[in-house]
Amino acid sequence: MRIVMLFPALLLTACQTMAPTEAVGSQAWLEQVDRQLAVSDGQGHGPDYGSQEWCNVVHFRLYGKASVEPVPCDQAWMEKVDQEMKKR
């Protein structure tokens, strides 16, 4: 009987498709944004995560145009990037 009850619970657990969202601004989040937007080439070539250059490239990849002035690259900006990424 326990095995019969355990099977549906295991099946539901296995069907969960979404991993927990990384904390905005964390190293894991920066890596995720970098991968999704193809900021670097995946071989270590490209701007450092979180640098001004990296943030400018992220802005360009998200909006298709360069920012008129440097993006703030702060926590509030990263929150906006996170919201924009969730729309995709």
Backbone as CSV, one residue per row, in Angstrom:
resi,resn,N_x,N_y,N_z,CA_x,CA_y,CA_z,C_x,C_y,C_z
1,MET,0.820,-1.204,0.000,0.000,0.000,0.000,0.865,1.269,0.000
2,ARG,1.943,1.263,0.777,2.810,2.440,0.830,3.421,2.732,-0.531
3,ILE,3.798,1.686,-1.243,4.399,1.865,-2.566,3.394,2.497,-3.514
4,VAL,2.142,2.067,-3.441,1.103,2.617,-4.303,0.908,4.107,-4.013
5,MET,0.989,4.505,-2.764,0.811,5.910,-2.408,2.066,6.729,-2.716
6,LEU,3.210,6.089,-2.681,4.463,6.783,-2.941,4.628,7.107,-4.423
7,PHE,4.130,6.241,-5.290,4.294,6.432,-6.731,3.717,7.756,-7.227
8,PRO,2.476,8.118,-6.897,1.958,9.412,-7.382,2.773,10.607,-6.872
9,ALA,3.243,10.527,-5.640,4.052,11.627,-5.106,5.356,11.756,-5.876
10,LEU,5.998,10.644,-6.166,7.234,10.675,-6.945,6.977,11.175,-8.358
11,LEU,5.871,10.768,-8.937,5.527,11.200,-10.288,5.304,12.711,-10.335
12,LEU,4.605,13.253,-9.364,4.381,14.702,-9.319,5.689,15.459,-9.134
13,THR,6.561,14.945,-8.303,7.859,15.584,-8.093,8.667,15.578,-9.374
14,ALA,8.653,14.482,-10.100,9.421,14.364,-11.337,8.875,15.271,-12.433
15,CYS,7.612,15.624,-12.360,6.994,16.443,-13.403,7.219,17.940,-13.205
16,GLN,7.812,18.344,-12.114,8.097,19.757,-11.900,9.118,20.209,-12.928
17,THR,8.772,21.213,-13.742,9.647,21.635,-14.833,10.476,22.865,-14.507
18,MET,10.026,23.696,-13.617,10.731,24.940,-13.340,11.663,24.784,-12.148
19,ALA,12.902,25.149,-12.358,13.857,25.198,-11.256,13.633,26.503,-10.503
20,PRO,14.023,26.552,-9.248,13.870,27.813,-8.520,14.635,28.931,-9.216
21,THR,14.059,30.110,-9.212,14.699,31.255,-9.849,15.908,31.679,-9.025
22,GLU,16.970,32.000,-9.720,18.182,32.465,-9.043,17.947,33.871,-8.499
23,ALA,18.601,34.192,-7.408,18.489,35.529,-6.824,19.063,36.551,-7.799
24,VAL,18.292,37.587,-8.059,18.717,38.622,-9.002,20.023,39.244,-8.513
25,GLY,20.995,39.281,-9.409,22.298,39.851,-9.086,23.322,38.839,-8.604
26,SER,22.871,37.607,-8.308,23.815,36.578,-7.859,24.677,36.115,-9.032
27,GLN,25.758,35.436,-8.720,26.638,34.917,-9.771,25.868,33.982,-10.704
28,ALA,25.010,33.134,-10.128,24.217,32.212,-10.948,23.263,32.980,-11.860
29,TRP,22.671,34.055,-11.353,21.759,34.868,-12.169,22.512,35.530,-13.313
30,LEU,23.693,36.102,-13.010,24.506,36.739,-14.050,24.864,35.734,-15.142
31,GLU,25.227,34.515,-14.742,25.564,33.475,-15.716,24.360,33.108,-16.572
32,GLN,23.187,33.034,-15.935,21.960,32.707,-16.669,21.640,33.784,-17.705
33,VAL,21.726,35.039,-17.323,21.473,36.147,-18.248,22.483,36.101,-19.388
34,ASP,23.741,35.865,-19.050,24.802,35.800,-20.050,24.509,34.711,-21.083
35,ARG,24.068,33.550,-20.603,23.750,32.438,-21.519,22.529,32.760,-22.372
36,GLN,21.455,33.231,-21.735,20.208,33.486,-22.457,20.358,34.553,-23.528
37,LEU,21.149,35.561,-23.250,21.289,36.669,-24.199,22.542,36.562,-25.053
38,ALA,23.309,35.506,-24.861,24.545,35.276,-25.637,25.467,36.495,-25.573
39,VAL,25.709,36.969,-24.356,26.583,38.123,-24.168,28.021,37.742,-24.472
40,SER,28.450,36.590,-23.981,29.800,36.105,-24.290,29.681,34.851,-25.146
41,ASP,30.811,34.323,-25.579,30.781,33.173,-26.481,30.804,31.830,-25.759
42,GLY,30.720,31.823,-24.429,30.722,30.578,-23.685,32.110,29.998,-23.459
43,GLN,33.123,30.643,-23.978,34.492,30.160,-23.817,35.336,31.174,-23.041
44,GLY,34.681,32.044,-22.326,35.402,33.029,-21.528,35.721,34.312,-22.254
45,HIS,35.257,34.438,-23.495,35.507,35.662,-24.254,34.291,36.565,-24.147
46,GLY,34.509,37.737,-23.673,33.425,38.695,-23.517,33.648,39.499,-22.257
47,PRO,32.787,40.470,-22.011,32.964,41.314,-20.828,32.739,40.525,-19.537
48,ASP,33.343,40.980,-18.456,33.161,40.355,-17.144,31.728,40.549,-16.679
49,TYR,31.152,39.497,-16.072,29.791,39.578,-15.555,29.650,40.768,-14.618
50,GLY,28.609,41.538,-14.834,28.309,42.652,-13.953,29.101,43.924,-14.201
51,SER,30.054,43.883,-15.140,30.821,45.094,-15.442,29.954,46.061,-16.249
52,GLN,30.399,47.296,-16.346,29.650,48.291,-17.120,29.501,47.844,-18.567
53,GLU,30.569,47.315,-19.135,30.513,46.843,-20.524,29.496,45.716,-20.664
54,TRP,29.484,44.785,-19.711,28.553,43.657,-19.743,27.115,44.168,-19.677
55,CYS,26.856,45.105,-18.774,25.503,45.657,-18.630,25.050,46.375,-19.896
56,ASN,25.961,47.085,-20.543,25.615,47.751,-21.803,25.254,46.734,-22.880
57,VAL,25.989,45.617,-22.935,25.685,44.571,-23.920,24.342,43.922,-23.602
58,VAL,24.073,43.667,-22.324,22.778,43.098,-21.927,21.655,44.024,-22.381
59,HIS,21.803,45.315,-22.146,20.793,46.290,-22.581,20.586,46.205,-24.097
60,PHE,21.676,46.147,-24.839,21.581,46.069,-26.295,20.859,44.795,-26.726
61,ARG,21.192,43.671,-26.101,20.553,42.392,-26.464,19.067,42.389,-26.111
62,LEU,18.710,43.025,-25.018,17.303,43.048,-24.604,16.451,43.970,-25.462
63,TYR,16.981,45.153,-25.777,16.170,46.178,-26.425,16.531,46.433,-27.877
64,GLY,17.602,45.811,-28.362,17.973,45.944,-29.764,18.613,47.260,-30.137
65,LYS,18.980,48.048,-29.141,19.661,49.318,-29.420,20.519,49.683,-28.215
66,ALA,21.547,50.447,-28.482,22.430,50.895,-27.406,21.726,51.961,-26.579
67,SER,22.037,51.997,-25.314,21.495,53.027,-24.437,22.164,54.360,-24.768
68,VAL,21.409,55.440,-24.666,21.948,56.773,-24.939,23.070,57.100,-23.952
69,GLU,22.892,56.704,-22.711,23.925,56.891,-21.698,24.173,55.538,-21.029
70,PRO,25.283,55.380,-20.343,25.570,54.085,-19.715,24.430,53.648,-18.794
71,VAL,24.082,52.381,-18.858,23.031,51.859,-17.984,23.547,51.865,-16.547
72,PRO,22.658,52.020,-15.558,23.118,52.130,-14.180,23.813,50.877,-13.637
73,CYS,23.441,49.713,-14.106,24.099,48.460,-13.726,24.042,48.232,-12.211
74,ASP,22.932,48.637,-11.594,22.763,48.443,-10.161,21.649,47.425,-9.917
75,GLN,21.303,47.190,-8.663,20.296,46.185,-8.324,18.945,46.507,-8.965
76,ALA,18.546,47.762,-8.966,17.265,48.147,-9.573,17.269,47.845,-11.069
77,TRP,18.379,48.121,-11.743,18.484,47.831,-13.174,18.408,46.326,-13.410
78,MET,19.080,45.553,-12.551,19.054,44.095,-12.696,17.653,43.543,-12.488
79,GLU,16.890,44.152,-11.579,15.492,43.740,-11.371,14.679,43.982,-12.645
80,LYS,14.910,45.117,-13.310,14.212,45.404,-14.573,14.606,44.392,-15.643
81,VAL,15.883,44.062,-15.703,16.361,43.058,-16.664,15.683,41.726,-16.380
82,ASP,15.586,41.359,-15.113,14.958,40.094,-14.736,13.505,40.052,-15.187
83,GLN,12.783,41.150,-14.978,11.384,41.210,-15.413,11.271,41.094,-16.930
84,GLU,12.158,41.760,-17.635,12.151,41.697,-19.102,12.471,40.280,-19.583
85,MET,13.392,39.615,-18.917,13.772,38.249,-19.300,12.600,37.284,-19.104
86,LYS,11.793,37.518,-18.082,10.654,36.639,-17.804,9.577,36.763,-18.871
87,LYS,9.557,37.877,-19.603,8.579,38.072,-20.680,8.932,37.252,-21.912
88,ARG,10.163,36.826,-22.015,10.639,36.119,-23.211,10.305,34.662,-23.155
